[in-house]
Amino acid sequence: MTFAGTQLIGSPAEARARLASGYVPQGREIFSQLTVEENLPIGLGIRKNGARAIPPQSSRCFPVLKQC
């Protein structure tokens, strides 16, 4: 499968995120083998400032994440 001329199958999640492609799951799992904390940084690869830390506003917007 390709998107914008780039092979998606086998490419890391960060590379797919940089293409501004997205996946909206029907269930609650993004990557089921990862924890919530491990899932969150996957989209950080597209940040223009290069920051790789989970933004603090994530836990303000979703307080339940503090419990994870």
Phi, psi and omega per residue, in radians:
M1 nan 2.384 3.123
T2 -2.165 2.734 3.068
F3 -2.463 2.187 -3.127
A4 0.922 0.637 3.103
G5 1.390 0.075 -3.115
T6 -1.909 2.309 3.093
Q7 -1.162 2.181 -3.124
L8 -1.627 -0.669 -3.091
I9 -1.156 2.166 3.133
G10 1.552 -0.136 3.115
S11 -1.492 2.596 -3.128
P12 -1.133 2.687 -3.122
A13 -0.990 -0.632 -3.134
E14 -1.104 -0.660 3.131
A15 -1.169 -0.697 3.110
R16 -1.170 -0.649 3.129
A17 -1.136 -0.647 3.130
R18 -1.112 -0.397 3.100
L19 -1.394 -0.031 -3.090
A20 1.121 0.478 3.013
S21 -1.580 2.736 -3.110
G22 -2.506 2.882 3.123
Y23 -2.333 2.192 3.100
V24 -2.002 1.820 -3.091
P25 -1.264 2.664 3.084
Q26 -1.350 -0.476 -3.136
G27 -1.762 -2.728 -3.099
R28 -1.689 -0.037 -3.031
E29 -1.828 2.362 2.983
I30 -1.646 -1.252 3.003
F31 -2.031 1.755 -2.958
S32 -1.074 -0.431 -3.124
Q33 -1.399 -0.150 -3.135
L34 -1.811 2.684 3.038
T35 -1.344 2.982 3.074
V36 -1.010 -0.791 -3.128
E37 -1.084 -0.595 3.113
E38 -1.354 -0.527 3.120
N39 -1.233 -0.679 -3.037
L40 -1.016 -0.760 -3.087
P41 -1.217 -0.214 -3.073
I42 -1.005 -0.722 3.131
G43 -1.355 -0.152 -3.095
L44 -1.219 -0.295 -3.123
G45 -1.088 -0.296 -3.123
I46 -1.665 -0.025 -3.123
R47 -1.141 2.279 -3.088
K48 -1.162 -0.499 -3.125
N49 -1.492 -0.021 3.071
G50 1.355 -0.007 -3.124
A51 -1.094 2.361 -3.118
R52 -1.962 0.009 -3.137
A53 -1.481 2.599 3.078
I54 -1.201 2.171 -3.109
P55 -1.053 2.408 -3.118
P56 -1.059 -0.460 -3.141
Q57 -1.165 -0.268 3.092
S58 -1.044 -0.773 -3.127
S59 -1.328 -0.417 3.052
R60 -1.263 -0.669 3.125
C61 -1.297 -0.583 -3.095
F62 -2.275 1.376 -3.049
P63 -0.960 -0.471 -3.122
V64 -1.099 -0.381 3.122
L65 -1.140 -0.447 3.095
K66 -1.109 -0.450 -3.115
Q67 -1.428 -0.221 -3.080
C68 -1.392 nan nan
